[in-house]
Amino acid sequence: MKLMDNSVLERRRLGSDILLLRLPSGDFYGFRDVAQVDGREVAERGERIRKLFLDDAKDPDETRGVIEESARFNIGDIERNLNIPTLILPLLLSHAPAGIERLELAALSETEDDGTCAVSFRETRGPYLVGTRHGRELPLGGTLYVTPEDGWLERVSIQAGRPAVEHIELTVEFDHFDGWDQPLPSRMTEIYAPRMSPRLTRCEARYSNYRRFSVDITENWKIPK
């Protein structure tokens, strides 16, 4: 976190796991779990993960609890838990009719300097992906940068927040990793700037060590005689 004159007031380094779940419906859901804060392991972090994925009796609010727990390590004047690189994917990859149809898309240019096509997007109706603790919804908008040859998403710039209150901007870059047939997030930058405060929060995250997990479930039914 820094002042507008670039003098640094506070700095923090987090080590996190990002989990992207693909549900049977084909929809995606991602969340971040902080494992280290300034090089120190987060207490009871392994127990939270075990309860979330391995316990038979799961609390329906357990996932939200992990998200809120990780969000408490963020610094800056704006409380948020939207800083995950997969934020926009549920809208773009949703298999439900209410997914991509909630977006207004418009081509901005045929090619950028990097060979991508720029497409603006804006959430036009709910349920919106982002909201405040007090129930106010914050429609997302921004620009998608897509390679025209294969349609892969190379970069996305996302704006949120209420213009009169705060400026929130997230930029996610995608790259190709060995063993994966689609681009995955490689870098994310965030800017949070309350309008009535001289302090600005800038964050940068880098992603690596992608791994794939799958779960096979077999159920045997015995028909009573």
Secondary structure, DSSP 4 states (H G I P E B T S, - for coil): -EETT--B-----EEEEEEEEE-TTS-EEEEEEEEEETTEEPTTHHHHHHHHHT-SS--TTHHHHHHHHHHTT--SSS------TTTTHHHHH--STTTGGGEEEEEEES--TTSPEEEEEEE-SSS-S-B-TTS-B---EEEEEE-TTT--EEEEEEEES-TTTEEEEEEEEEE--TT-SS-EEEEEEEEEEETT-SEEEEEEEE-------------------
